Amino acid sequence: MAATNHALLSPSAAHRWLNCPPSAKLAAQVPGKTSVAAEEGTAAHALAEHKLKRLLRRRSNRPVSSYDTDTMEECTDDYVSFVQEKLEEAKAESKDPKIFVEQHLNLSPAVPDGFGTADCLIVSDKHLWVIDFKYGTGVLVEAENNPQLMIYALGAMSALGQLYPFDTVSLCIFQPRRENVSCWDISRKDLEEWGNKVLKPKAALAFSGGGSFTPGSWCEFCPIAPKCRARAIKQLQIAKYDFKLPPVLKDEEIANLLAELPDFVSWANQVLSYATEAAIHHGKHWPGFKVVAGRAVRKYKDQDAVIKAATAAGYTDIFDKKLIPLTAMEKLMGKDNFKTILGTLIVKPAGKPTLVPESDKRPPINTDDVKKEFTEE
């Protein structure tokens, strides 16, 4: 498993401190918090590590976790299969490739006091693979220009580069619950150039606490985001617009707002979450606000007792019966049987039309067809 203590300049937060150097030292002063998603991710990584080690005939005891599910079993199996595919590619290129699982890396040659743990490294005479397992579903993670993986690759090059004269580095993200497998190649020369020209100076600046606070998409998981003045100033610029009827705003203004709104909404929610937690758990009083009980819905206090009382009174039609979810059905039958038995009975309707930036990789849809679908009786 990955180390539990973190470097000041953690590779997993590199996207943030490379773009906003002074955030690193301030974020380090905020007590660490855990979450269900984080604990679930840790459990998935531990299980993936165990399965990969067993595949490689290395000692490992299967971890036990309350987060174990059929989905986690399937996702970690798929991850191991993906790593196995890359290992076979390495064997085709080299007689004796090496694979490292949960490999601790010294990153200090490029990042002051830097260290980290790569999920999987595969190295051959011609090729280095850096593979990262992402169990989360919230943010789609791409391999291209991914600073976390690029830093890991530089650490691996520092440790293994003299033994293996590889010239190609492949960065791979395996994110099964987002159906995302992303790989990107960079030459050893270009990676070293990025390390020297971009990473080293920015890391030195962040380590010293220098630089300017620069808000952006990297703010999402920053511990100081709710209280960051630079981010507040940027987001409040959006609020200067007088939101009247759309014709009052020019098309260019609306387009600019569309690009900024997701970050604005995220920031507003973070501020609200911070203020709410401070009021409920730390007794903070915000002028003009108070803590009240939210709306609640009725629920059964004891389902067994309800069943007993209702049936004793002569009511028997008290249960809902419905099909199990598709994923559970496929798991029950197995993929081959599922396809044979139910393949022609499964449909995947078109998703709800969504407005996204042009940089989104999904192809555009014909909006005329959408209008017909929603207007035809």
C-alpha positions as CSV (number, residue, x, y, z in Angstrom):
1,M,0.0,0.0,0.0
2,A,1.0,3.6,-0.5
3,A,2.7,5.5,2.3
4,T,0.3,7.3,4.6
5,N,2.5,10.3,5.2
6,H,2.7,12.9,2.5
7,A,5.5,15.1,1.2
8,L,4.9,18.8,1.3
9,L,4.9,18.7,-2.5
10,S,2.9,15.6,-3.0
11,P,2.9,14.3,-6.6
12,S,-0.9,13.7,-6.3
13,A,-1.3,17.5,-5.7
14,A,1.2,18.5,-8.3
15,H,-1.4,19.9,-10.7
16,R,-2.3,22.4,-8.0
17,W,1.1,23.5,-6.7
18,L,2.6,23.7,-10.1
19,N,-0.1,26.2,-11.1
20,C,-0.5,27.9,-7.6
21,P,2.9,27.5,-5.9
22,P,2.1,29.2,-2.5
23,S,-0.9,27.0,-1.9
24,A,1.4,24.1,-0.9
25,K,2.6,25.5,2.4
26,L,-0.8,26.9,3.4
27,A,-2.5,23.6,2.5
28,A,0.0,21.7,4.7
29,Q,-1.2,23.7,7.7
30,V,-4.8,22.4,7.3
31,P,-5.4,19.1,9.3
32,G,-5.9,16.2,7.0
33,K,-9.4,14.8,6.6
34,T,-10.6,11.5,5.4
35,S,-13.8,10.6,3.5
36,V,-15.7,7.5,2.5
37,A,-14.4,8.0,-1.1
38,A,-10.8,8.2,0.2
39,E,-11.1,5.2,2.4
40,E,-12.8,3.2,-0.3
41,G,-10.0,4.2,-2.7
42,T,-7.4,3.0,-0.2
43,A,-9.1,-0.3,0.2
44,A,-9.3,-0.8,-3.6
45,H,-5.6,0.0,-3.9
46,A,-4.7,-2.5,-1.2
47,L,-6.8,-5.2,-2.9
48,A,-5.3,-4.4,-6.3
49,E,-1.8,-4.6,-4.8
50,H,-2.5,-8.0,-3.3
51,K,-3.9,-9.4,-6.5
52,L,-1.0,-8.1,-8.6
53,K,1.5,-9.6,-6.2
54,R,-0.2,-12.9,-6.2
55,L,-0.1,-12.9,-10.0
56,L,3.6,-12.3,-9.8
57,R,3.9,-15.1,-7.2
58,R,5.0,-12.8,-4.5
59,R,4.0,-13.0,-0.9
60,S,0.8,-11.1,0.1
61,N,-2.0,-11.5,2.5
62,R,-5.4,-10.6,1.2
63,P,-6.6,-7.4,2.9
64,V,-10.0,-7.3,4.6
65,S,-12.1,-4.2,4.3
66,S,-15.7,-3.2,5.0
67,Y,-15.6,-1.6,1.5
68,D,-15.2,-4.9,-0.3
69,T,-17.9,-5.3,-3.0
70,D,-18.4,-7.2,-6.2
71,T,-17.6,-4.0,-8.1
72,M,-14.3,-3.6,-6.3
73,E,-13.5,-7.3,-7.1
74,E,-14.2,-6.8,-10.7
75,C,-12.4,-3.5,-11.0
76,T,-9.2,-4.8,-9.3
77,D,-9.3,-7.9,-11.5
78,D,-9.5,-5.7,-14.6
79,Y,-6.6,-3.6,-13.4
80,V,-4.4,-6.7,-12.9
81,S,-5.4,-7.8,-16.4
82,F,-4.4,-4.5,-17.8
83,V,-1.0,-4.6,-16.0
84,Q,-0.5,-8.1,-17.3
85,E,-1.1,-6.9,-20.9
86,K,1.6,-4.2,-20.5
87,L,4.0,-6.7,-19.0
88,E,3.5,-9.0,-22.0
89,E,4.3,-6.0,-24.2
90,A,7.5,-5.4,-22.3
91,K,8.4,-9.1,-22.6
92,A,8.0,-8.8,-26.4
93,E,10.5,-5.9,-26.4
94,S,13.0,-7.2,-23.9
95,K,14.2,-10.5,-22.5
96,D,14.2,-9.5,-18.9
97,P,11.8,-6.7,-18.1
98,K,11.2,-5.8,-14.4
99,I,7.9,-4.9,-12.7
100,F,7.6,-3.0,-9.4
101,V,4.4,-2.9,-7.4
102,E,3.7,0.0,-5.0
103,Q,7.2,1.3,-5.5
104,H,8.5,4.0,-3.2
105,L,10.4,6.7,-5.2
106,N,12.8,9.3,-4.1
107,L,11.8,12.4,-6.0
108,S,14.2,14.9,-4.3
109,P,16.5,15.4,-7.4
110,A,13.6,17.4,-8.9
111,V,11.2,18.1,-6.0
112,P,12.7,19.3,-2.7
113,D,12.2,16.6,0.0
114,G,10.0,14.8,-2.5
115,F,8.9,11.2,-2.4
116,G,5.9,9.2,-3.5
117,T,4.7,5.7,-4.3
118,A,3.9,4.6,-7.9
119,D,1.2,1.9,-8.2
120,C,3.1,0.0,-10.8
121,L,6.3,0.4,-12.9
122,I,7.4,-1.8,-15.7
123,V,10.8,-1.2,-17.3
124,S,12.6,-2.8,-20.2
125,D,15.6,-1.8,-22.3
126,K,13.4,0.3,-24.6
127,H,10.4,1.3,-22.5
128,L,9.2,2.5,-19.1
129,W,5.5,2.2,-18.1
130,V,4.1,4.2,-15.2
131,I,0.6,2.8,-14.4
132,D,-1.7,4.5,-11.9
133,F,-4.9,2.9,-10.6
134,K,-7.8,5.4,-10.0
135,Y,-10.8,4.0,-8.2
136,G,-12.7,7.3,-7.9
137,T,-15.7,8.3,-10.0
138,G,-15.8,12.0,-9.4
139,V,-13.2,13.4,-11.8
140,L,-12.1,11.8,-15.1
141,V,-8.3,11.6,-15.0
142,E,-6.3,11.8,-18.3
143,A,-2.8,10.5,-18.8
144,E,-1.7,13.2,-21.3
145,N,0.6,15.7,-19.6
146,N,-0.4,14.3,-16.2
147,P,2.1,15.9,-13.7
148,Q,1.7,13.2,-11.1
149,L,2.7,10.4,-13.5
150,M,5.4,12.6,-15.1
151,I,6.9,13.1,-11.6
152,Y,6.8,9.4,-10.9
153,A,8.4,8.7,-14.2
154,L,11.3,11.1,-13.4
155,G,11.7,9.4,-10.1
156,A,11.8,6.0,-11.8
157,M,14.3,7.4,-14.4
158,S,16.5,8.6,-11.5
159,A,16.5,5.1,-9.9
160,L,16.6,2.9,-13.0
161,G,17.7,5.0,-15.9
162,Q,21.3,4.0,-15.8
163,L,20.5,0.3,-15.8
164,Y,17.8,0.5,-18.5
165,P,18.5,2.8,-21.5
166,F,14.8,3.2,-22.4
167,D,13.9,6.1,-24.7
168,T,10.1,5.9,-24.4
169,V,7.9,6.5,-21.4
170,S,4.3,5.5,-21.3
171,L,2.0,7.0,-18.7
172,C,-1.2,5.1,-18.1
173,I,-4.3,5.8,-16.1
174,F,-6.6,2.9,-15.3
175,Q,-9.9,4.3,-14.0
176,P,-12.4,1.4,-14.3
177,R,-15.5,3.0,-12.7
178,R,-15.3,5.8,-15.3
179,E,-14.6,3.2,-18.1
180,N,-11.4,5.2,-18.6
181,V,-8.2,3.7,-19.8
182,S,-5.8,6.5,-20.9
183,C,-2.2,6.1,-22.0
184,W,0.2,8.7,-23.3
185,D,3.7,8.4,-24.6
186,I,6.5,10.9,-24.1
187,S,10.2,10.6,-25.0
188,R,12.8,10.4,-22.3
189,K,14.4,13.6,-23.7
190,D,11.2,15.6,-23.5
191,L,10.4,14.3,-20.0
192,E,13.8,15.4,-18.8
193,E,13.4,18.8,-20.4
194,W,10.0,19.2,-18.7
195,G,11.6,18.2,-15.4
196,N,14.4,20.8,-15.7
197,K,12.5,23.7,-17.3
198,V,9.1,23.4,-15.6
199,L,9.1,21.1,-12.6
200,K,12.3,22.1,-10.8
201,P,11.8,25.8,-10.8
202,K,8.1,25.6,-9.9
203,A,8.8,23.0,-7.1
204,A,11.6,25.2,-5.7
205,L,9.2,28.2,-5.7
206,A,6.4,26.1,-4.0
207,F,8.7,24.7,-1.4
208,S,9.8,28.2,-0.4
209,G,6.3,29.5,-0.3
210,G,6.9,31.9,-3.1
211,G,4.9,32.8,-6.2
212,S,1.4,34.1,-6.7
213,F,-1.9,32.5,-5.7
214,T,-3.5,31.6,-9.0
215,P,-7.1,30.2,-9.0
216,G,-8.2,27.6,-11.6
217,S,-9.5,24.1,-12.0
218,W,-6.8,22.8,-9.7
219,C,-8.6,24.5,-6.7
220,E,-11.2,21.8,-6.5
221,F,-9.4,19.6,-3.9
222,C,-7.3,22.3,-2.3
223,P,-7.8,22.4,1.5
224,I,-7.8,26.2,1.6
225,A,-10.1,26.7,-1.4
226,P,-13.1,27.9,0.7
227,K,-11.1,30.6,2.4
228,C,-8.7,31.6,-0.5
229,R,-9.0,35.3,-1.2
230,A,-7.5,35.0,-4.7
231,R,-10.2,32.5,-5.7
232,A,-12.9,34.5,-4.1
233,I,-11.9,37.6,-6.0
234,K,-11.9,35.7,-9.3
235,Q,-15.3,34.0,-8.6
236,L,-17.0,37.2,-7.5
237,Q,-16.1,38.8,-10.8
238,I,-18.7,36.5,-12.3
239,A,-21.3,37.8,-9.9
240,K,-20.9,41.3,-11.4
241,Y,-23.0,40.3,-14.3
242,D,-26.6,41.5,-14.1
243,F,-28.5,38.3,-14.8
244,K,-31.5,39.7,-16.6
245,L,-33.1,38.0,-19.6
246,P,-30.5,36.4,-22.0
247,P,-31.1,39.0,-24.7
248,V,-29.6,41.7,-22.4
249,L,-26.3,39.9,-22.5
250,K,-24.2,39.5,-25.7
251,D,-23.5,36.0,-27.0
252,E,-19.8,36.4,-26.2
253,E,-20.7,37.3,-22.6
254,I,-22.9,34.3,-22.2
255,A,-20.2,32.1,-23.7
256,N,-17.7,33.5,-21.2
257,L,-20.1,32.9,-18.3
258,L,-20.7,29.3,-19.4
259,A,-17.0,28.6,-19.3
260,E,-16.7,30.1,-15.7
261,L,-19.9,28.8,-14.1
262,P,-18.8,25.2,-13.2
263,D,-15.9,26.6,-11.2
264,F,-18.1,29.3,-9.7
265,V,-20.7,26.7,-8.5
266,S,-17.9,24.5,-7.1
267,W,-16.4,27.4,-5.2
268,A,-19.8,28.5,-3.8
269,N,-20.6,25.0,-2.6
270,Q,-17.2,24.7,-1.0
271,V,-17.7,28.0,0.9
272,L,-21.2,26.8,2.0
273,S,-19.8,23.4,3.1
274,Y,-17.0,25.1,5.1
275,A,-19.3,27.6,6.8
276,T,-21.8,24.9,7.7
277,E,-19.3,22.5,9.2
278,A,-17.7,25.3,11.2
279,A,-21.2,26.3,12.6
280,I,-22.4,22.7,13.3
281,H,-19.2,21.1,14.6
282,H,-17.2,24.1,16.0
283,G,-19.9,26.4,17.3
284,K,-19.0,29.2,14.8
285,H,-21.5,32.0,14.6
286,W,-21.9,33.6,11.2
287,P,-23.6,37.0,11.5
288,G,-27.1,36.8,10.0
289,F,-27.2,33.0,10.0
290,K,-28.4,30.2,12.3
291,V,-28.3,26.4,12.4
292,V,-31.7,24.8,12.1
293,A,-33.0,21.2,11.7
294,G,-33.3,20.3,8.0
295,R,-36.4,18.7,6.5
296,A,-36.7,15.0,7.2
297,V,-38.7,12.1,5.7
298,R,-40.6,9.4,7.5
299,K,-39.0,5.9,7.8
300,Y,-39.7,2.6,9.4
301,K,-38.1,2.3,12.8
302,D,-37.9,-1.5,12.7
303,Q,-38.7,-3.2,9.4
304,D,-39.1,-6.7,11.0
305,A,-41.6,-5.3,13.5
306,V,-43.5,-3.5,10.7
307,I,-43.8,-6.7,8.7
308,K,-45.0,-8.7,11.7
309,A,-47.6,-6.0,12.6
310,A,-48.9,-5.5,9.1
311,T,-49.2,-9.3,8.3
312,A,-50.9,-9.9,11.7
313,A,-53.5,-7.3,10.6
314,G,-54.1,-9.2,7.4
315,Y,-52.1,-7.0,5.0
316,T,-49.9,-9.2,2.7
317,D,-49.3,-7.0,-0.4
318,I,-46.6,-5.0,1.4
319,F,-43.5,-5.8,-0.6
320,D,-42.1,-4.4,-3.9
321,K,-40.5,-6.9,-6.3
322,K,-38.2,-5.6,-9.1
323,L,-35.3,-6.8,-11.2
324,I,-31.9,-6.6,-9.8
325,P,-29.6,-3.9,-11.4
326,L,-27.9,-4.7,-14.8
327,T,-24.5,-5.0,-13.3
328,A,-25.7,-7.4,-10.6
329,M,-27.5,-9.5,-13.2
330,E,-24.3,-9.7,-15.4
331,K,-22.3,-10.7,-12.3
332,L,-24.9,-13.3,-11.4
333,M,-25.0,-14.9,-14.9
334,G,-21.4,-14.3,-16.0
335,K,-20.6,-12.1,-19.0
336,D,-21.0,-14.8,-21.7
337,N,-24.4,-16.1,-20.4
338,F,-25.6,-12.6,-19.8
339,K,-24.9,-11.7,-23.4
340,T,-26.5,-15.0,-24.7
341,I,-29.6,-14.8,-22.6
342,L,-30.3,-11.1,-22.3
343,G,-28.2,-9.5,-25.0
344,T,-31.1,-8.7,-27.3
345,L,-33.2,-7.4,-24.4
346,I,-30.8,-4.7,-23.3
347,V,-30.8,-1.2,-24.7
348,K,-28.7,1.8,-23.9
349,P,-30.8,5.0,-24.6
350,A,-29.1,8.2,-25.6
351,G,-27.9,10.3,-22.7
352,K,-29.5,13.6,-21.8
353,P,-28.1,16.4,-24.1
354,T,-25.5,18.4,-22.2
355,L,-23.7,21.6,-23.1
356,V,-19.9,21.2,-22.7
357,P,-16.8,23.0,-23.8
358,E,-15.4,22.2,-27.3
359,S,-12.4,20.6,-25.7
360,D,-14.6,17.7,-24.5
361,K,-13.7,14.5,-26.4
362,R,-17.3,13.4,-27.0
363,P,-18.6,14.0,-30.5
364,P,-21.3,16.6,-31.0
365,I,-24.9,15.5,-31.6
366,N,-27.5,16.8,-34.1
367,T,-29.6,19.2,-32.0
368,D,-32.4,19.1,-34.7
369,D,-32.9,15.4,-33.9
370,V,-33.1,16.2,-30.2
371,K,-35.7,18.8,-30.8
372,K,-37.8,16.3,-32.8
373,E,-37.5,13.7,-30.1
374,F,-38.9,16.1,-27.5
375,T,-41.6,17.7,-29.6
376,E,-43.1,14.7,-31.5
377,E,-46.1,13.1,-29.8
